[in-house]
């Protein structure tokens, strides 16, 4: 089995190598990442400038590094290195990716989505760690290794269920022993901006954000209780055929 491990926090992130360490004996593993952190870039891809891809050594691992986006790293591995993965793993992200709102922003989840669009099973792993130093906590490291390995081994052996394209997994820094398969709540926070004045007397606005009330038994509410949350996602945004046929009636407005 060929496994690609990538992330959006850059190749210096310990979470990238923690994930690779957890699955290194399950197949042929390649690590690819970005030169700098590219969090919240979503599915951004570079098309207006050339890209570079280099091989570096970090924490005893060989890693392929690009000056592009997380999505770029995935395509470069497949197209330039000719490494077609059987499974794509993304993470472990600095910061959780809970709610559909965060899922749409996330560069970590975007890698998994891009892989799924190409027919490759993918899993995104995230956590509420706030810094690279948090990855050094032994209890968190052990929990992460156990969780990631069990999920990856299951998907490698059984595949993803019909109708599921990716899994988004969130691992709390302070794990309370509970694991849930859950739906993602829609909204995590609402936009709020703080107005201020810069040293030159000009106005500027800084996004703050106000937390929304989490839906009961959602990924957010259960994660906040210290539970690992596993959210199965499908990437087809099309409505079902029945709805499409009903909406076809709207075409009559063009005959008036």
N, C-alpha and C positions, 0 to 999 in steps of 0.2 A: 504493500500500500504506500502511495506517495502522499505526504502531508505537507501542506504549506502553512506556516505560522507567520502571521503578520499582525500589525496594529496601527494605531494612529497617533501614538505617543512618542514615536521616534525610536531609533535603534538603541538608544541609551536606557530605555525603560526596563527595569528589572522584571516587570510583569510579562514582557515578551519572552524572556528566557525561562521564567518560572513555568509558563505554559509549555514551552518546548521541552523542558526537563521532564514534565509530567507524562509526555507521550513519546519520548525519543525512541523507545524500544518497540513501538507499535507499527513502525514502518520507516521509510526513507523520509527524513524531515529536512526541509529547507526553510530558512528564516529570511524574510524580506521585510524591510521597513523603510521609513522616511528619515531623511537626515535630521529634521527638526520635528517637534510635536505639531500635529495638524488636527487637533481636536475640533469637533463640531464643523468639520468641512463637508459632512454629508457625502454625496456621491460626486464630488468635484473631480474632474479629469482635466489634464493639461493638453491643450491642442494649439496654443499660441506661442510656444517656444520649444526648443529641443530639450530632451531629458538626458540626465547622466545616470549611470548605474555602476556602482563600484562594489568590490568585495572587501569587507573589513573583518577584523577579529575583535570580539568583545566578550568578556567574561568566559573565555575559552571556547566560544562559539564562532563559527563563520556565519556572517550575515551579509545579505545583499542590500545595499543602501541606495536609494534614489533621492534626488533633489525635488521630486515631484510630490504627488498626493498619495494617500493610501490606495486609492483605486489604481493609480499609475503603477504602484509596486506590484499589484496583482497581475496586471497585464504584461508588465515587463518580464516577470518570472515565466509566464506562459509563452509569450511570443519570442523573447530574446534568449532566455535560458532553455527554452523548449522543455520545460518541466510542467507537465499537465497533472495537477494534483487530483487525487481521488477524494480528498477531503480538505477543506480550508478551515483553519482555526484563526480567530481574531481575538486579540487581547493579550494578557488580562489588562483591561483598561483602567487608567487612573480616573476614577469617577464612575458612578453607576449609570446605567442606561435604562431607566425605568420610565414607563408611559410611552404612548405612541409619539408624543411630542418630542421626547428625547431620542427615540428610535429614528425619527426622520432626520434629526440633526446629526446624529452620531456617525463619525468616520469609522468607528469600530464595527458597528452594525452594517455600515455601507459596504465594507469589504465582503461580508457574508452575503449581502443582497446581490452584489455584483457577481459573486461566484455562483449563486443560485440561478441567476439569469443565464449563465452558461451551462447550467445543468449539473453543477458540482455541489454536493451536500456541504453545508457550512454551519459553523457554530460560532457565535460571538460571546465572549466572556468579559464581564465587567465587574467592578467592585467599588465600594465607597471609600477606597483609600484616597488620601488627599495629596500624598507625596510619594516619591520613590522610596523614601526611608520606611514607609509603612509596610512595604513588601518584605522587610527584614524580620517582621514579627513571626516567630516560629510557629505559633498556633495557626496563624493565618496561612502561612506557607503550606503547612501540612493539610489543612482543610482544603485549600485550593488544589493541591495535587490530587487528593482523593476524589474530589468532586469532578474536576476536569477529566481525569483519567477514566472514571467510571462512565461518564457521559460519552466521551469520545470512543471508548471501546464498544459501547452499546451501538452507537451510530455506525461505526465501522463494520460491525458484525450483522446488524439488523437493518441498517438503513433508516431513513426518516419515513414516518408513516405517510400514506397517501394523503395529499392535500397540505402537507407541511414542507416548506422550502428551507427554512432555517430555524435554529433555536437561538434565543437570546437568553443567556444565563447571567444572573447577578449574584455575586457571592459577598455577603456582608463581612466587614472587617471583624465584627464581634458576632460570630456564628453561634446561634442558640440551639442547634441540633435539629432544626425543622427544615424540610425541603418540600416545596409546593410547585405543582404544575398550574400556571395561572394565566389569565388574560392580562394584557396591558391596559391600564387605565388610559384615558385619552389625554388629559391635561395634567401636567405636574406643577406648573407655575404660570402666572399671568404677568405680562410685561408691565414694568413700572420703571420710569426714568427719573433720575435725580438731576435737577438743573443746577448748574454752577457756572462760575466765571473763571476763565483761564487768566494767566498773568498778563496777557495783552488786552484784557477787558472784553473778550469775546465769549458769548454763551456756548456751552457744550452740554451734552446730555449723556449720562452714564447709565446703562441698563442695570437695574437692580433686580427686579423680579419679586413677586409675592407668591408664596406657596398656596396652591389650591388644596381643597379638601380631597383627600384620597378616597376613591371608591372602595367600599367594603370588599374584602377578600380579593383585592387586585394585587398586581405586582408591587405597587408602592406600599400599600398597607401591610402586607405580609413581610416585605423586606425590612420595613421599619421595626418589625418585631424580632429581627435577627434571623430571618429565614432565608435560605437560598431560594430564589425564584427561577423557574424555567418557563419561558414563554415561547410556545410554538407560533411561528408566523408564516403566512403565505404572502407572496409578493405580487400576485395578480390583482391589479386594482380594477379590473373590469367588473361590471355588474353581471349577474347571472343571465342566462339566455331568456328566461321568462320576463325578467324586468326589461331587457333590451327590446323584446317584442312589444311589450306594453308601451314603451316610450316611442316606438315607431309611429304611433298615432300622432306624435308631435309634428311629423313631417307634413301633415295636412295643412299646416299654416303656410307652407310655401305654395299651395295651390289656390290660395285665396286671392 
